[in-house]
Amino acid sequence: AQFSTDPQIMTALASAGNPQPVAEVAVPLNSRGQVVGALVIQSLDQTRFSTRDIRTLQTLADQLANTIHSATLFAIADRQLGQLIALHNINLQIGGQFDLDALLEEVVQLSVKLIEADGCVIRLLNKNRTEVTVKAVHHAPAGIEPGQTGPLEALLSSQVVNSWQPVLANNWGSHPLAQEFS
């Protein structure tokens, strides 16, 4: 058997007043063809572990890995359910709203809550379709105010308007149209 060289494990054992282990067994946490971690067992008895122990621990580790996978799927499903409920509630709240400004203000606030974002801006195209006007903001960066009008081509929004497709810009600073929030 190989002994642990993991400094965190050794430090934790030493700080708890425990002597250094002299035997250990590690088994992979396998779930659906992927290793998601390891289960490591240690002992002060250098002859403590057998191949039977490994088989038993591997069975436990496989069950644990499947439970981890199920818990992860449950968390994802729970979040998606929360988003669907929020969308339903948004639909109920805005369905009867006829004051456009109030509706847009409500949508930016609910959108931020829906996906746990930090801010939201709604820009609408002007009649000439070359400019957009900020109609609603929620926690927008400094300098972005309702009523502000600007040329469409200088904004990330231009890609969305021109392509009719969503645009994802996770690394803002390096995106060519990051001027929208600068």
Secondary structure, 3 states (H helix, E strand, C coil): CCCCCCHHHHHHHHHCCCCCCCEEEEEEEEECCEEEEEEEEEECCCCCCCHHHHHHHHHHHHHHHHHHHHHHHHHHHHHHHHHHHHHHHHHHHHHCCCCHHHHHHHHHHHHHHHCCCCCEEEEEECCCCCEEEEEEEECCCCCCCCCCEEEHHHCHHHHHHHHCCCCCCCCHHHCCCHHHHC
